[in-house]
Amino acid sequence: MNDPSPSSWAPPDHLSPRDAPHLVVLVEDDPGDTILFEEAIADADPELRVRCVSRTSQLFALTETDEVSCVVLDLGLPGVTGFEALDEIVGRLPRVAIVVLTGWGDAKAGTEALARGAQDYLVKGDADGRTIARSIRFAVERKRSQLSATALAEAHMRQAEQHRLERALLVDPAVVRPDVSWDARYIAARSGVVSGDFFDGLELADGTVRLVIGDVAGHGTDEAALGVSLRAGWRSLVLAGLDPGDVLLALEDLLMSERPRGDEFATVCDLTIAPDLSTVCIRNAGHPAPILAGRGPLRDEAGRSPLGIRLADADLPGTEHRLDGPWSLVAFTDGLFEVRADDGAILAVEEVPAAVEAAHRAEGIDADALINDFATRATDGWRDDVALLVVTHQAPAPGELR
């Protein structure tokens, strides 16, 4: 049977890390010490494959073709001052374990090496083959544990950051009047990672209900951060008393000043529900139209392109729609319907009105039933984040009147 070449070698999957063969590179300029090292390792642990180089440049060239598990470094290399070689290896090979060889009785140098990123040290001339092999195995396991701990800590930090972004993106609409209820949902297409979908809502002092839903194009933390800015900016503009017709125009100025690359855009739909709940004015910038149960899409006939893309008039006068009797409407982002069906086609927004009617109950639109309708048709899961906001008007119970 032919032995695999060094460049094609990889540890067999069935071997545990402690028993697996590892490629060990000795950086040592003394040919005599190199021979002794190779013989000692061969006798003590044949599973450790040894390559020897005399300079760090040869080590780095080797790592371009071979998977190196551990570097054994002589701190006394000529032409290198102090810990320069160690610092260079730590910086350029952050996933490789390092064992340093110190001079006779120089334990202080070994301790300093550990502080600078090595996993273990040996006193040169004071260790037999079994001790060296054990030190290499220990260093590899310690580096593996360090990398795992670092990855876990980074994952926790990312998760905490995502939670902060999610709380900032998806606040509870501040609507307290008893004859209006709301129900919100958010589904992240990538597990635990929110993107730029956002929504918000406010009840003003005169009873007007203001709602917004938006979607920053793209996926990732930059888009999520921009979505946070837009949501917070929308709320600030509304609370400042800006005329509803000017809110999205000011929001576009905010987007264009905050976007990091200069080409980001966002679809946004703004809803203004009259204090008597009999009308709603829709102002739409490239976003899917909200759906009123029993009627269908509430389109903004004067709508325009998404915020950040000035392909149409900037003005957003809005379109007013009548709301008769108890009603329920849903606003959503395009992730809801842009799923791949059995025939391979991506569903279109025209699928939503029928799904809304199917999810309509006596108490209003069932948000979970609506989402499930599209989830069952999605052959490869959600392709984009889904944000959904259901707003329902029903007469309050007698004791809830204020």
Salt bridges, closest charged atoms under 4 A:
GLU28 OE1 - LYS124 NZ 3.00
ASP33 OD2 - LYS124 NZ 3.08
ASP45 OD2 - ARG137 NE 3.04
ASP66 OD2 - ARG51 NH1 3.95
ASP74 OD2 - LYS124 NZ 2.91
ASP87 OD2 - ARG116 NH2 2.53
GLU88 OE2 - ARG92 NH1 3.63
GLU112 OE2 - ARG116 NH1 3.01
GLU141 OE2 - ARG144 NE 3.65
GLU161 OE1 - ARG164 NH2 2.62
ASP179 OD1 - ARG177 NE 2.70
ASP183 OD1 - ARG185 NH1 2.59
ASP200 OD2 - ARG231 NH1 2.78
ASP200 OD1 - ARG235 NH2 2.69
GLU203 OE2 - ARG402 NH2 2.73
GLU223 OE2 - ARG261 NH1 3.77
GLU252 OE2 - ARG304 NH2 2.87
GLU252 OE1 - ARG310 NH1 3.09
ASP253 OD1 - ARG310 NH2 3.68
ASP263 OD1 - ARG261 NE 3.20
GLU264 OE2 - ARG261 NH1 3.42
ASP270 OD1 - ARG210 NH1 2.64
ASP324 OD1 - ARG322 NE 3.15
GLU351 OE1 - ARG377 NH1 3.00
ASP368 OD1 - ARG185 NE 2.69
ASP373 OD1 - ARG377 NH2 2.80
ASP380 OD2 - ARG340 NE 3.39
ASP384 OD1 - HIS219 NE2 2.96
